[in-house]
Amino acid sequence: MPNTNEQTRLHFLSGNFEEKIRILKKTFQHSGDFEYREFMVNETKSVLFFIKTRIDEGKLNDFIIGNLLGTPGKQDYIKSLSTLETGDLTLITDSIIAGSIAFLDENSSQIKLFAVGQPPLRSISEPSSESIITGAHDGFVESLDTNIYLLRSHLNDRKLALQYHKIGTKSETKIAIVYISDIVNKEKVEEINKRITSIKVDTIISPGSIVEAIEDDSFSIFPQLIDTERPDKVRSAILEGRIVLLIDGSPMAIILPVTFFSFFQSPDDYNSRWIPATFIRILRYLACLIAIILPSFYIAVIGFHYEVVPDELAITMKNSIIGIPFPPLIEAMLMEITIELIREAGVRLPKPIGQTIGIVGGLVIGDAVVKAGLISNVLVIVVAVTAVASFVLPSFEMTATIRMLRFPLMFMASMFGFIGISFGLSMMLMNLCRLESLGVPYLSPVAPFNWQDLKDTIIRLPMWMYKMRPIYLKPQKERQTEDLRGWKHKHGK
């Protein structure tokens, strides 16, 4: 027996002019911005249905005046609009919600749909969260069509493939799966399609909901997908053989599969010469190590291992903690939590005030707690260096992970010293070794080891050496370029 929606659909298909009007009005009875206009066209009753907040008013007026009412000079305006004729009630309602005008007259059993949706409201600008020094300065916006336009403007490839899905029985959020059909591993495309189509929810609140639904291990602290607003970063990922998800209503593109080393790469690495780019990338890995272990190293030295530092430094550190009422763990925890509070306050407040809070708050609190004898001055330096190091990473997801990882290490260091730090780092490494991103080992190409892919991990070799795509992605076309410096061979150099 057909359900209520199916009965309504069948009734709509077989209904007369007045019945179709009644069904459409009932469908949108709860939408205050739904409107309909009845008028006569050549002595024929006609009606328009649309959602006022989703259409371009100028196109609506031109359509009505120039075509239906026969204004001279505008008879062919309708030819410039995307037109569809259908009797499917579901398609009609979805199209009206998306920004189309539905036209019905009493002599036709079908409804014509005209796409007159509003253009995107936000202009294209550089993402504030992923600023770079050199390279393209455009970024994705909240319109899926605009984002695809931006991507195609960066990548003119006839093999660029798009697959669309709708997720959410209520929101019907539109998602585009983007890849290059003759490069990507087909098994990866099938896998991501399977994961997306298996999502059964009534609405998608944010892209994070999709990320948590499709990532391999939601209980791992390490991110397994990359979010980005940069079309140039997406283009590079697609050309390597990765898959990108674009979500309507979100400026974030989701790149997968990725590895641990992907989070340390920035578009600036490829817009500058390889030697300074390699130096900066190594600096990022060093900053990551500092952000994770420096506070726990301080706790371990103060509590267990004075012998590992020079005598002069040991005396300075001992003098700095004389009179401090808290053990090293509590002392470090108080400062780290204070820094996190200042950082979060700076993000939530308006930009000019947020910068002031970060600078003034850090200086005032740091100076006050040292003068009050609550915190040692050496710890203030340690916490400040740790905070600066955590900002060096180009990926916000990995930065958030690094900020959280130092807290369990601080507890381990307070109980077991360097042995506790070693144990904590070993647990992290084991977690990294077992992780996968869409079936790709998270530590590729280090584990499993592949020397050919090391050219773009910890170091960044010259671009003319990038002749092969990453082997761990198993692309259909392994070769990326024949020879970037062919001129040298032609001249016998």
N, C-alpha and C positions, 0 to 999 in steps of 0.2 A: 504493500500500500504506500503510495507516494506521501512524503512528509508535507508539512504546511508550505514550505518554501517552493517545493516542486509543484504543488497544486496552484500556488499563486502564479508561478511562471507559465504553466500550461493555460491558466485562465487568461493571462495577459496575451498570449499568442493568439488565442481564439476570440478575444474580446473585441468589441467595436470601438469606435473613436472615443466615446464618452467613458467607456469602461477602462480603456488604457489611461486616460487622464486621471481617473479615480485611483487606479492602482499606483501610479507614480506619485501622486500627492500623498497617498497613505504611506508609501515607502519612506518618504522624507518628511513625515509629519512632525518629527522631533527636531528637525533642522531649521532653526530660525532664519538662516541665511539662504534657504531654498526659495526660489521664486519661479513663477510661470507667467507667461503673457499670452493672452488670447487675442487674435485679430483675424481679419478677413484678407485673403490673398486671392484676387480674381474670383470673388464670390465663393471662396472655399474657406471653411473654418480651419484655422491653423493655431497651433500653440507651441511655445518655446518653453523648455525646462532648463534650469541652470542653477548653480550655487554662486551667489553674487560674489563671495569672497575668493572664489577660485578662478574667475575669468577676467579677461581684459575688457573693461567697459567700452573702450574705443572700438575694438573689433565687434563687440555685440551691437553697438549702434550702427556701425557701417554695414553689418550683416543684415540687420532688420531694415534699415532705410534703403540701403543700396541694392538689395537683392529681392527681398520679399515684397517690398512696397514699390519696387520698380523705379527708383530714382535714376534719372538719366546719367550716364557716365560711370555708373557703378554696377552695371549688369554682370560683369565678369569677376566681381570681387570674390564670389564664392569659389571660383576655381583655384584661388590661392590658398584656400584652407584645406587642411587634411580632413577628408570626408569618409564616413563609413555608414553603411546602411544595414541595419540588423533588426531582428525581432527578439533577440535574446535579452531577457530582463536583467540578468546578472551583469552582462556586458554593458548594458545601458546605464545601470546604476553606478557601476565602477567608473565608467567614462565620465559621468556627470560629476562624481566626486573628484576625479582627476583634473577637472577643468574644462570639460567639453559642454557644448550646447546641444540639447536634444530637440529636434524639430519633427513635429507630427502634424499631418493634415488628414481630414476626414476621408479622403479618397485613397489613402495608402495604408497598407497593413504593417508596413515597416517604419522604423524610426531612423531618421538621419542624424548622425553625430558629427559635429564640427568642432575641431580642436582649436580653442581660442583661450587656452590657459595663460595665466599671467607669467611674465618673464621672472627669472630669479631675482629676489629682492636684494641680496648682498652681492656687492661687486667682488671681482677676483682680486685678491691681495696676497702678500707674502704671509705664511703662517708665523704667528708670533712665537709659538713654542718650538719652532724648528728653523730659526734664522741661520743663514749661512753668509759667508763673506763674498764668495764668488759663485757664479752660476745663475740659474733661473730663479726669479723672485715671485713666481705665481704659486697659488695654492688652491686646493679643492675647496668647494663651498657646499651648501646643504642640498643642492639640486643634483640628482643623479645624472640627468641629461647634460648639464653643464660640466660635470666631472668627466663624463665620457668624452665630451668635446675637447676638454683640456688634455686628456690622455692621448686622444687621436692627433692633436696638434703637436704633441711631443713624439709620437710614434706613428709614422705613415707606413703601415704594413698591412697589406691585403689579407694576411693570415691572422690578423688580430681577431680573436673570437670572443663573443659575448654570449653568455647564457643567463637568462632571467629566471628568478624565482620570487614567489610571494610567500612571506612568513607571517603568521598571525591571522586567526580567523576574524578578529576585530580590526586590527590595524592594517593588515595586508601590506606589510612593509616590503617594498620592492628591493631585491638584491641582484646585482650583476656579478657574475663570475667572469673574470677577464684573464685571458692567456693568449699565447701565440700557438696556433694549432699544430704547426710543424716543428715546434721546439719542445713543448711541455711533455712530460711523461703522462700518457693517457690514463694510466692507473691512478695517478694522483688526482686527475680531474674527476674520474669516476668516484673516488673515495670522498672527495669534498662534496660532490653532488649528493652522495648517499647520506652524508652527515647533515647537510642542510635540509634535505627533504624529510629527514626523520624528526626535525624540530616541530613539535606539536604544542603550540601555545596560542592564546587568544590575542596577545599583543607583544611587540618587541619594544621594551622601554628604552634601550640604548644599545650601541654596538657591543658593549661589554657583555650583554646577554648572549649574543651570537658567539663571541669569543669563548665564553665559558661552555657553550653547548658543543663546540666543534674541536676544542683543543684536546690533546691526547690525555693529559693528566691535570685535572682541575685542582688537585690537592698539592701540587708542587708549588713552591714559592717562586720558581723561575718562570718568566713569561715564555710561551712557546709560539707566539705570533707577534708580528710587529704592526703597530698602528702608525700611520703617517699621513700628513696632509700635503706632501710634496709630490707633484706629478713626475718630476725627474727621477725621484727615488723609486717610484712605482715602475717607470719605464725601464730602469736598469734591472729591477727585479724580474720583470716579465721577460726581458731579453736573455736573462740567465736560465730561464726555464721554470720560474716560480709562478704561482697563481695569486691573483689579487681579487679581493671582494670589495665592491663598492656598494654602499647602502644609501638608499634614498632618505634624505633628511639628516644625514651626517656628513661632515667634511672629512672624516677619517677613512682611509683605505686600509684594509687588512691584508698583509703580505704573509704568505705561507708556501711551502715550509721554510723555516729559518733555523739557524744554528746559534749557539752561544756567541760566536764571534760576530754575527750579523749586527748585534746590538752595539758594537763598538765602531761601526763604520758610519761615516758621514759623507754626504755629497761633496763636501769640501775636500775630502781625500783625493777625489778624482778630478778636481778643478785646479789643483796645484801640482807642482813637480813631486816626483815620487819620494825623494829623499826627505824633504820637510814633512810630507804626508806620513811617511813611515815613523819619523820621530814623534809626531803628534799622536799617532795611533798607539805607539809604545807608551807614551805619556798617559794615555787613557787607561791602559791596563795597569800601570803603576798606581794611578789614582784610584782605581777600583780596589786594588790590594790595600792601599792606605785607608780608604773609607771603611773597609771591612775589619781590619785587624788592629789599627792604631790604638783605639781606646782600650781594647782587651790587652794589647801589648803593654800599655801603661799600667794597667791593673796588675798584670802578671809580674812586671818588674818591681812595682812597689810592694807587692805582697810576698813574692817568692824569690826573685832572681836579680837582686842588686848587682851580683857579680858580672852580669853581661854588659854593663855600661861602664865607661871609664870612671875612675875614682872621682875626678873633679865633677863630672855630671851627677854621679851618685850623691855626692855631698850637697850639691845644689837641689836635687830632688828631695833629699831628706830634710833640708832646711825649709823647703816650701810646704811640707806636710806637717811640720811641727805645729801643734795647736789646732789642727783640723779635727772637728768633733765626729766626723763620719769615716767609716772604712772606705777604701778605694772604690768598691763597687757602688755604694750608695752615692758617693761623691760624683762618680762618672755618670751614673744614671740620672741624677738630678740635672746635670749640665746638658746631657744629650736630649732629655725630654724637653728642657727649656728651649734648646735650639730648634727642636721639631715644632714646638708651639709657635715660636717666632716665625719660622718658615711658613707654617700653615696660615698664620694670621696675615703674613705678607701676600699670600696668594689670594685670600678671600676678600681683602680690603681693596678699595679702588687703587689703581696703579700708583698714583703719586704718593698716597698715604702708605701703601704697602712697602715701597722703597724706603720711606722714612722709618717705618717700624723696624725693618730689617737692620738698618744701620744704627739708629739710635738705641733700639732695644738691645742689640748685641753689645754695643759699647757700654751703655749704662749698666746693664745687668752684670756683664763680665767684670767691670771695674768695682761694682758695689759688692759682689760676693767675695772677691779677693780681699778688699779692705775690711769686710766684716769677719774674715777668717773662716768662712764656710767652705771655700773651695781653694785649692792650691793654684798658684799662678801657672805652674807647668801644665796642669790639666786644662786650663783655659786655652793655652796654646794648642794642646792636643785636640781639643774639641773644635777649635777654629779651623785647624788644618784638615781635620776629618770632614767638616762641613763643606769646605772649599773643594776638596777632592771629589766629593759626591756630586758636585755640580758639573764636573768635567765630562761625564758620560753624555753622549748625544741622544740617548733613548730614555724617555721618562719612565717606561716600564721597568727597565733594568735599574735605573736610579732608585726607584721606590723599593725594589728588592734588596739592593745593597744597603739602603738605610735600615731595613729591618734585620738584616743578617747580623749586624754588629751587636745587637742586644743579646741573643743567645751566646755569642762568643764571649761577651763580657761576663756572663754568669759562669761559663766554663772556666775562664781565666781566673776568676775569683776563687774557684774551688780547687783547681788543679794546676794553675800556672800555665807554663808553655805546653805541658802535656794536654791540658784541657783545650787549648787553642788548636793544637795538632789534631786532636780527636774531632773537634767541631769542623775543621777544614776538611778532614777525611770524610765525614758524613756528607758535607756539601758536594764533594767530588763524586762520591758514590751516587748521589741523587742526580748529578749532571750526567753521569755515565749511563744511567738507566733511562733517562728521558728521551723522548722522540717528538718530532714535530711533523705530523702527517706522515709518519713512518720513517722519517729521516733521523738518524742518530744525532742527538743534540750537540755533541762535541765534534762532529765532522768538521774538517778532515783530520783532526788530531786522533780521535778515537771513534771509529777505526781510522788508522793512519793512512794518509794518501799524500805523498810529497808533491804531486802535481797541483793540488788545490791549496797548498800553503802559500802560494804567491799573493793571496789576498785575505790573510787571516791576521796574524800578529803584525806582519809587515805588509807593505804595499809595493810590489815590484813595478817597473815601468809598464805602461799600458800595452806596448808592442809585444810584451811577453804573454799577454792574455789571449792565447790562441785557442784555448779549450774552455768550454763551459764547465762549471763545477760538476765533477763526476758523481758526487753523492746525490745529485738531483736526478740522475739517470735520464738526461734529455734525449730526444730523438735525434737531434743534430748536435754532436759533441763539439764540432769545430765552430768557433766564434769568428775567427778571422784567418785569412791565409797568411798575410804578411803586412803589418802596419808600416814597416820600414823597407818596402821593396826598392825604393830609390837608392838605398845603400848598396844593394846587391847589383842593381843595374849599372852602377858606376864603379863596380869592382872594389868597393871599400869594405 
